[in-house]
Amino acid sequence: MATTTVEQILEEITALPASEQARLRQLINKQLRQKEPLGMFVDPIPEPDQQGAMRWIADHWREYPDQWIALDGYRLIAHGEDFRAVNAAAKKDGAYLPMVTFIERESDHLFVNV
């Protein structure tokens, strides 16, 4: 029985066309995912839909000049001049990835596309 070395396998791989090398890489990655313990490969976290928050800002920005606001969609979680306090309230609320942003007093450049 002939013994194949890693070096010989690598030489054969480098001799393959780029498309076959890519296919081999995909097959190896697929095999590794099946053998790795749960949690090694995770799906990306979905980004929340911020359309409700953007609509809220368009409707209410004049009510909170020079303040930080925390929103969960169209729901106001907290507001105030201290970012840390507003951010802490948003975390305590437990909302999934809330929007925390600053509302300027008068803004000629405010643009919310809803």
N, C-alpha and C positions, 0 to 999 in steps of 0.2 A: 504494500500500500504506500503510495507516494505521499509525502508530507508537503502541504502547501504552506508557505510562509505568508505572513502579513504583507511583507514587501512585495511578493509576487501578486497578491490580490490587489494591492494598491497600483501596481504597474498596469494590471488589466483594467482597473477602473479608470485610470487616466487615459487609457487608449480608447475608451468608449466615447461616442459622440456626446456633446453637451446635453442633448435631450434625454439620452439614456442615463447619464449621470444624475440629472434632476429626478428622473423616475426612480432611480435607486435610492436617492436621498429621501424621497417621499415614502417609499416602502420601509426603509429603516426607521424613519420617524414614526410611522404608523405602528410598527412592531414595538418600538420602545414605549409608546403611549399605552399599549395593551399590557406591557409588563410592569410599568411603573406603579407604585402605590397611589391610591386615590389622593388627589390633591396636588400632584406634581404638575399636571396640565389642567388649567382651569379656563373656563370661558371668560371673556372680558365682561366687566360689569356694565349693564346697560345704562346709558345716560338718560336721565329723566327728561320728559317733555317739558320745556320751559315756556311753552306758549301761554299757559295760564298766568305765570309770573310776569311775563312781558305785558300781557293785557292789563294786569293789576297795576303795574308801573305806569302804563299809559293813562289809566283812569285815576290814579291816586297820587302821582308824584308831587303835586303841589301841596298836599297835606303834610308832607314829611321833609321840609327843606333842611338841608345840611344834616341829615341823619342817615344812619345805617339802618337798613331794613333786612329782615330775614323772611323769606317767602317759601311756602310749600304749595306750589301751583298758584292758585288764586287766593290762598289763605295767608294772611299776615300772621307770622309767628311772633315777631318781636321787632321793636324799633327803638332807636336812641342814638345819642351822640358818641357813645363808647362802643367801638367795634368789638372789643373782647366780651362785653356784657351781652351784646346782641348775638354774637357767635355762640356763646355759652348757652344762651336760651334756645337757639336753634338746635344745638346738640342735645340738650336736655329734652326737647320736644320729641326727638326720635324720628323726625321726618327724614325720608330717604333723599340724600343729597340736596338739601335746601339751597335756594339761591340767597346769598348774602351780598348786598351791594350798597353803594353809597348814592344818595339822592342829592344832587346839587340844588342850591336855593333857586336860582334862576338860570335856566339853561336855554340858550338860543340854539344849541346844537343837539337837543334831546331828540332822538329818533328811535321810535319803537315801531317795528313793522309787525302788525298783527293781522 
